[in-house]
């Protein structure tokens, strides 16, 4: 006789194929008792959730037959007390995948019985209605699994999926020992030194965990079902893993497959809209640009709001120093270092938000933590994966600007308005009138088409080989990515990457070893300037950019060819920019299990991110009238290298009093930053610019840097779980950082969290049978922020780099005010969460309320320039509070074998405010911050439209009067909250046979600066205007309109209008962020060709945007910068 | 047996952990060295060379910087504000137009607000104050080196405050690096500032001598590029003159004029490096430049333009030269474009020359001719007309053009029969034609002489701006007003 016991190590037993036959009824009861006794005695802390589904369609069936059917489908037996089933009425039922509660409730409806469901014992306890006797109670007896009779031998068995296919790569362990094995390609396993009777624990990623009882060395066939309930997923957390069901934290995970569905080269962009509490915005459509990531709002007034990033256990710097030779027109020129992470190598991304999840990272995780796990090898047949994509991208929206007749009319009207004569071709040309004097009056060029109207190309190819045995697994992958821009040149950004992973366990399973390496080289040859601004602003009659011979046109004066009228915007494209960036990440883990449950392990990580940049300035790119034209070049080498060692001891113990998990560890980390730059001049030949030896003069650039950051800590975590219902989690960390003065190098952080799985309570099960899962979480703790520069506490002098040092001595100057008392910024976080599952977890809801209060704010306190420097880094008694609600709803409206539909909806309603600020009124921020309002509040003048008499803007002053020139201090009475009011996303997955359709909608409700007041007035030379400006301009006295009269001079009221309410507009949007359509080719076709799987897919990014926003893009909210591109890609994935 | 084995394991692992925990909370693991690219303030002043680097840094910054407010712009911006320089394309030149049209009002809207005499001046004063704090009583340095450097630091503080008080009228006296206190200072009256200048200069007097030293602070050199005692007296003379302490001004100027090694040079030689007329000059530290003044002023063949060569000599200054004044022919250049003559300052003649490290000219901070003019003015105010005329004539003799057919009597000597009142405008004009596009003299002289309102009201008709009396002083940058509640804006300006 074989026995199957489903305990699942906390995984709900979902096996519906319990094999109890009718004829073995009595025995079944014994078995059942055995089962629940076992559960009670050995594993009482492991939950047995109620995920069983019952499907019964019967008409006038016997009551007892239905009870047996239920027992067969899900293992719930029954016990009678003072009842006789003969008095039962016939049963008619129609249940489809109903929960046990629903099923039993339906069954007993109208019957002369009362019942009680006992989930612990998996019994339906039945008594006659009105009977005084208590429903049967289970009895506890002791259980001895395998008497130590000394008999041992080698066990063999098979692990299969529910369709009977072998499952390679499953781990089979002998419970209570370190013996075990991993299944081979045929699903078979061998466990040495097994006793005659015992329990096997079978685990496999992505499948339920099972405990299997065997007798007399005979192992039954083991069937492992796929985990299709996200609660059972294993979740990555700081320094470990936890089952999602038992987590006490506010954590979300994004799977690698969701990232792979998006044609982006920066993996952070693939997280947009997918998770509550995480707000990501792209600053520019230019690759290598920065990406803003904010978790649960901005905690710090001034300092970094970057979350703490950890890739495979190694902290990763999100910003690659501030130094870059990239043009300043490209926002965030330091660049996101995630451009140097290959999205295809990512297995999962986990976002840790509350103190419970992040306090163990101490001073670095006040802004949350984002853990990235790369792909690992798995045991099984060696397989080769190939993935290729080709994509095309265009800008999503163009600005509507004036054509030449309109433009010239605007210009002429400006002269007339100013009382000046309109220049003609007879007027002496000057830089203020070329467009009217020497440029073609009839030429009309669409500069947006010329400069940013191209098609960007994206090509990627990834190949990987993986496989291994039960003890050793490997994964090796390599890839290629090539990306171009919409600019009129063929420059490209090319990435090559390699990913390696190897896992090994010793024969006795005590020693484990893992090594991981990622390497990426990025060769960026893209334009170092953003041409969007020029594309929008250039006059439509601006001369052609190239001469007939292909050289740059500098548009000489007609009668004086030695004088030139333009700065050619394409000159910057000749200033060849190149950056070669290498990113090497290596990490290793060594572990040893001293005793069952007691392990020592240590991780070792190393990361070196280095870049060589250069910008060449050839003579060809310089205006011919510049005196002494000569070639020049700038070189910049920079690197950030860091190592980290984290030894840890873990101890896990399961006792009658609950499950204990203890972690103790320490961190040693050092990061070195190195920046060396130099300027080389005096190249006489453009072709020699890359050769520094050909320069006649080489000068080091300022801001060369060699800096060092050291960090060390001890940390611990204690987790206790009672009866799988009550969980307590306590973490603590003591941190030391070199960024602070000697008085304040150390600090302690802690958190306390708890969870209650109330759905496991008996009283709840009866009361709300529709509720299949319910958990309440509360946690509180502290984290810190040390995102200030290195050495901020010390006064340092830096050398002044010059070509000819003064009197031969290299001078030095102080860099800033020092503050030896610098301390941590501390964030106290409170998180209350509720997780609910309905209808057998087909509907899952997760809600969180958070309140994060950051105090002792580290700010760049503004000092008057008269003190020597405009700022000093200091702690300030201000408190910033972020509160908000995060909601996540996962629904499976359709769950059939052929057609499946999943919807995931998330929403975040954040609120940020300056909660406390001692002495705000007398501080240098009196005019910037408002108590109770967001820290990044924007103070504005009240725009009151246009004075119809004069054609100039007017503002409502504090005293209510209308003025042209408001007072800076008193009249900025309006304010605007630039933070999103709410945001979120809706993702859908539809699958039908081999087809799968995924699409993601992202929505943001926010305000932003639009395309009004982009300059201080209109009517200047070579400054084109949006069409609405032309249509709505003031022309004469009495014109009731809202656009100022044209003028050749800067408008002072116009410049105030730029910081007035009139510039702000609704920038809310709903965007079809991503669509993915894929088709998996049928297996029978592929198998003949020796292919395991093949899939073709079409992807689209930023496809549609619904918005009332007037500017170019509501996400970047900046006028004249390249917006995110609309991308389409087509691809193929093949597995051999 | 097996059990003790386990205990051993536990003990061992616990011991390892304890050691690690202890280690991690040890300061040693988080202490970092000063970055190699920087030096700490302690180490900067614990060696002779480090201390020299700090003071040299002050001079390097003076000559390296190019923003508005940098040292050489003292020869440009106030000249634009006054009546000596014209701006070619006012509407196109956003950097200069508000200085030119006296429209630094209300909030520096159209200028590069960030860079001002205020900002750069106080930045330099921070370094200077650091040097004074660290050098005063410093025993780690060679005493001669420390003494000399401290003298230079006091001199430099006086130099910067002289310019600040003349640009802004009243300024806060920041005399330390303690930003907690200095950030909330009120303005001191100009009298207090002048007293501080004199006090600093008197301290410098006791620390410096007439020799010029090389970068080791000991060996003498012919390079007149570090301030010495002559520079201290020269600045003293100027300060006393502005304070109307004429006897002291005369006395200080005399100390320079009579010192061996200082004399008026020829027209051609006055601005060459280390000329006998130079008291203190600053060599370029950037390859290709001799002086930034020449780079800006010397016009190319095609004349002025909007961006690179926006300024030239005003009509008003051009008309101030007497017949036969060699300064007009020698210190002005001219370029003719479309039949318009553009005159430009050509005191410095070395323009930008690619990669040249060959220095012929230094930017002059103090020179002897000014001392003659100071003494002439002081003597005249002391009713010593004869003495004043004597000094003026000494200068005119050196500035006289050759006799020609058209001008048989070039720049004749002045008669000492002139009255004190008659001599005043003559001295004012002499200062104008001698000291144009140098040191902001014209702008300050117009104010001192009380003629500014009349002159500027007239001049604005050319410039296209409007004049008001309060504009003699520049407005204080808005951000300082906002950050220091005790700081008041220059009277007349909207805060």
Interface residues (C-beta under 8 A of the other chain):
Chain A: X428 X430 X431 X432 X560 X562 X563 X594 X595 X598 X600 X625 X627 X628 X630 X647 X649 X664 X666 X667 X668 X681 X682 X696 X697 X699 X704 X705 X706 X707 X708 X709 X710 X711 X712 X713 X714 X734 X736 X737 X738 X745 X746 X790 X791 X794 X795 X796 X797 X798 X799 X800 X802 X803 X804 X805 X806 X807 X808 X809 X810 X811 X812 X813 X814 X815 X817 X818 X862 X863 X864 X865 X866 X867 X868 X869 X870 X872 X922 X924 X926 X927 X965 X967 X968 X969 X1048 X1049 X1050 X1052 X1055
Chain B: X6 X9 X10 X13 X14 X16 X17 X20 X21 X23 X24 X25 X26 X27 X29 X30 X31 X32 X33 X34 X35 X36 X37 X38 X39 X40 X41 X44 X49 X50 X52 X53 X54 X56 X57 X58 X59 X60 X61 X63 X64 X89 X91 X92 X106 X107 X109 X110 X118 X119 X122 X123 X125 X126 X127 X129 X130 X172 X174 X177 X179 X182 X183 X185 X214 X215 X223 X225 X226 X283 X284 X285 X286 X287 X288 X300 X302 X305 X306 X307 X338 X351 X352 X353 X354 X355 X357 X359 X477 X478 X479 X480 X482 X483 X484 X485 X487 X494 X495
